[in-house]
């Protein structure tokens, strides 16, 4: 019997393994319990909370038993890409990205803890509505931020869905946030980068004259312009958005420098808008000849720009070259700041963008009382259609807004995007 | 201000935790802190020494492992086995000793010779005398032993358990649909009635050890709660099954009272188990890959669950049997047939449980690590073949540790289980208030997570703890059990249940591959409940504290027992 009793300790070995396993589980539970608990708890968490815009408008509210949105359908649709939905159909909305933070969890009570977690955003829901209306059913993206503190005031992407009453078959691309998650052919808005690169790499560029007779040849390849600009200054060339001049300028800057500036200004990388990843852009990185570099310098070739990257760039120009990293969430924390562009370059760019509006754009669009600095873009897609871009900022201490308006296959940059931008900005400053 | 139901909810949550801990600690204290003095049945006089004989099966020899250590010329390490039967008759066997064994000048053959009070026994060249204890003397010695339940009152522990069950019922009352409430109440109240009936029955027959029953009822209460949350319409069935399971427990315990009966029925029971498996292999319904269900007349059951109890029974053996037949051949063949049958059925989880139990039993029986290694190697090869032959097993291994990478397919159940378990926190959401119950197999394969979600991690750990306490108890009891049969059965039972627990809990938490076996007592399933309860009788059979277990025949009976055979031989 004694022998068997000694061997009986093999059972304790099993018991020890069970204990070790339980200890391992408890350790993992302490580490990951929150992530685990909230992974599937959309329908059953005990927390209550609200998602509010900068003025306290409720975009979404939830409790253990109900998940609601704003009662106004237009507000819901206009703000869809900010809010997201409870089912995570769009990955970039706050409800998807910040669900874990919106929910209460403690190791003691699990998700039963009924905490009230309100989340405030910098976005102005009514401004989003205005932007949504200005896009008028076209596919596009509108971004506005305060360049002095980074607060993101407006983020609208169309098409969108009504999260409270989603259609069975939503419009193609309705779940893609065009502001953050996609990059498009930039067209002439890219000339803002070429301009900055030229200012810093070509001495005396400001005083040079450029001649355009509607077409030019670079190494035997024809580059067409939008018109005959004849003799023009650097400033006038940007205002005319002269392809002939800027193709030439980009070859003068050279591919390496163009790549460097595109990268330094943040166009080649994805960024993070309060934890929401944004799309990277592109520029020819492998060696291409001068003709192709000419095309790339005027925003064609293989160039792609994410609207969000463009917003960061124009914000930095507006703020004397210092970027206040945009913030979607109103949590009282200051936005990160860093110098993206040399001060002198930013000032010159600003002057040129101001000149663009005064010299050229006001003939087509009545910008009312807006003190505007801007650049248009009409990106040829090769099928006869073009993306319409309009980006810039207001020189207005009360309304220090930088903006990007993008309309997919929207036609002319100024006539389509510029007009929409005017409508939205008028609403923003008269609010 | 918190509403009345909120107050009840919070009170019951903390009540359940406190009571769980209390029940567990009281059982643990009672089992581990109480003194387990050995019974003394006889003495061996070797020279001037008087050596107590404290089991019904004893090894005589000079080795450290001998129960009665006789040091003298030509005494082997393991020289002889001295056994006592149910009627108090003693027999000595020569277990292949070099020196031989003589009783009153008769050479003892391997088939043994009876030994009486005062007999002269020669081991090799050493003379010892056998001195039996008369009933009066034995009774005197017996009274000196501590009786079970003296330090920790079993009635009080049971009262805690009753409160635990009422708190569970209260929580269900707060969350259940009104039409289910009467049935849920019936479930918990029937448990209360059942456990107190059982307790009073033991009182009446003068038995005071009730820890095993208390822990089994504790686990069954959690099982009842799981049933009430997930399948409230089937409560009546659960009640009937629990009653049947407890009856089976009592029946098995009564059966174990006679060692001759128990040990003698091993082969018929083994044959019956194989028959059951054969029927299973031949006529079974495939439910999700495993064809481990038999159904007739609207009822379905899992033969493999019942075979578990039979397997432990067949694996146990008396000491003389072990030393006279020094090999495991028969048992290995029996085990192999069982495991192959289970593999054919596709129930690989249960096959694994059988295999681990086989390892423990064969180690208990032979003490041979080599045998265990050989078996593990063999099983490793078999397992490799199984994995390559059955793609879904390979897939479970591939998912193991990566459940979160595939939450909609291979990791579906594990991630749901982990999420729900974590969502319960330490105190839980309350009975019936979870969401895991909606997920398929929540009340069987993921039952640990379901309990954690509804009652919290602490109760979940207590649920595991209850089986650990039972395992410690089995090891502790085995030390003083009368026969190796009881010791092996108790230890094998607990290794089987611990393995099952580990596969169930760790499988659902992605710490082991997901095998889909049941958690003892708690998982939904009638066959499993019946098997678990009947195996608890093996633990009772090994519990030799004074007046503790109904499955152990009291020593006092000896004086009434007829002893006809010895007289015949003497004349």
Interface residues (C-beta under 8 A of the other chain):
Chain A: X1 X2 X3 X4 X5 X6 X7 X8 X9 X10 X11 X12 X14 X15 X17 X18 X19 X21 X22 X24 X25 X26 X28 X29 X32 X33 X34 X36 X37 X38 X39 X40 X41 X43 X44 X45 X46 X105 X106 X107 X108 X109 X110 X111 X112 X113
Chain B: X55 X57 X58 X59 X64 X65 X66 X67 X319 X356 X360 X363 X364 X367 X404 X407 X415 X416 X418 X419 X420 X421 X422 X423 X424 X425 X426 X427 X428 X429 X430 X435 X453 X456 X457 X461 X464 X467 X468 X471 X472 X474 X475 X478 X479 X481 X484 X487 X488 X491 X494 X495 X498 X499 X501 X502 X505 X506 X509 X511 X512
